[in-house]
Amino acid sequence: MVKRREPTARQMRLATELRRLRETAGLNSRQAAGLLGVSPAQITHIESALAGVSEQRLRRLASHYACTDKEFIDALVTMATDRTRGWWEEYRGRLPTSFLDLSELEHHARFLRHVAVLYVPGLLQTEDYARAVFSSRLPELTPEEVELRIQHRRERQEFTIPYEAVIHEAALRIRVSDRATSRAQLTRLLELSEADHITVRVIPFDLDGFASASSTMTYVGGPLPKLDTVVRDALHGSAFIDSEAQLNTYRTSFRKVEAASLEPEQSREFVHRLAKEL
């Protein structure tokens, strides 16, 4: 069995779900290996995403673990057997792995939700705005690294699934570059908000007593709710959150943020007024 050198976030999620099924069944890895007729090391490799698992073995494991959720098992099988080489693979070795993992996650998503506090969400950024953001990173990136990240972001923006962004007024007012860049970004935001699959909502400064929009997050809808993922910015890349308890917390948080934001038409009017001020 050839071990993977660098499992993707999707492969890691499959491994995590298989481990959770085993633990819920009250079995240790040695017992699971005995039921499958393999070595305990193989179970360990599968559950650490260092090795793949065939559809037959995955279904046998699910049966041994007494999992009767057919829709969930089918979703895991899809994750295990999908051999699609995504566009993001062209950036492997050229960009941090977290960039590729995020692209893969978005590619397989059913919907995306985003809460933005300091910056306009990456999927809605103009090239000049993105260039200003990447150019401000520490340690500093070379011009070539900046342009590579912009190119990757541009390809991420070619999505057609439902996307809802709740943006705090602070993110709309902060000038990451100059006045012209900010005006162009607000204009672009207005254009994108007219698309059928994109919803933009704004949280204004003058909203009383609201603190739930204090941090940025991306909520990624999986094939089933239990396979959803929350992405948070971390010091060295993105953190992927997938425990059911945490997912429920973030679902509640997003509902509160969404309920407190302006309606889409009011939000467009708000962005239009900000653009006129520039």
HUNOR-V642808 format. One record per residue. RES is the residue in one letter. NEAR is the number of other ideal C-beta (glycine too) atoms within 8 Angstrom. Layout:
# HUNOR-V642808
RES|NEAR, RES|NEAR
This chain:
# HUNOR-V642808
M|5, V|4, K|7, R|10, R|3, E|5, P|9, T|9, A|10, R|11, Q|12, M|11, R|13, L|13, A|13, T|10, E|10, L|14, R|9, R|8, L|12, R|15, E|8, T|7, A|10, G|4, L|11, N|6, S|11, R|8, Q|8, A|14, A|13, G|7, L|10, L|12, G|5, V|6, S|6, P|8, A|6, Q|12, I|15, T|9, H|11, I|13, E|12, S|8, A|11, L|8, A|11, G|7, V|10, S|8, E|8, Q|6, R|9, L|14, R|10, R|10, L|15, A|11, S|8, H|11, Y|12, A|6, C|10, T|4, D|6, K|6, E|7, F|11, I|12, D|8, A|12, L|13, V|11, T|9, M|11, A|12, T|8, D|6, R|4, T|4, R|4, G|8, W|6, W|13, E|8, E|5, Y|11, R|9, G|3, R|5, L|10, P|6, T|9, S|8, F|12, L|14, D|13, L|12, S|14, E|13, L|14, E|11, H|8, H|8, A|11, R|7, F|9, L|15, R|12, H|14, V|13, A|13, V|10, L|7, Y|11, V|11, P|11, G|8, L|12, L|12, Q|14, T|9, E|8, D|10, Y|15, A|13, R|11, A|11, V|11, F|12, S|9, S|7, R|8, L|4, P|4, E|6, L|10, T|6, P|6, E|6, E|9, V|12, E|8, L|11, R|13, I|12, Q|8, H|13, R|12, R|9, E|10, R|12, Q|8, E|6, F|10, T|4, I|9, P|8, Y|13, E|13, A|15, V|16, I|13, H|11, E|12, A|9, A|12, L|13, R|7, I|8, R|8, V|10, S|9, D|6, R|7, A|6, T|14, S|13, R|10, A|11, Q|13, L|13, T|9, R|11, L|13, L|12, E|7, L|10, S|13, E|6, A|6, D|3, H|8, I|12, T|9, V|15, R|14, V|15, I|14, P|8, F|5, D|4, L|8, D|4, G|4, F|8, A|5, S|8, A|12, S|5, S|7, T|11, M|12, T|11, Y|14, V|12, G|10, G|13, P|7, L|8, P|7, K|8, L|12, D|11, T|13, V|14, V|14, R|11, D|6, A|7, L|2, H|3, G|7, S|10, A|8, F|12, I|11, D|11, S|6, E|6, A|6, Q|10, L|15, N|8, T|8, Y|12, R|9, T|8, S|11, F|13, R|8, K|9, V|13, E|10, A|6, A|10, S|11, L|10, E|7, P|10, E|6, Q|9, S|14, R|11, E|8, F|12, V|15, H|9, R|8, L|12, A|11, K|6, E|5, L|8
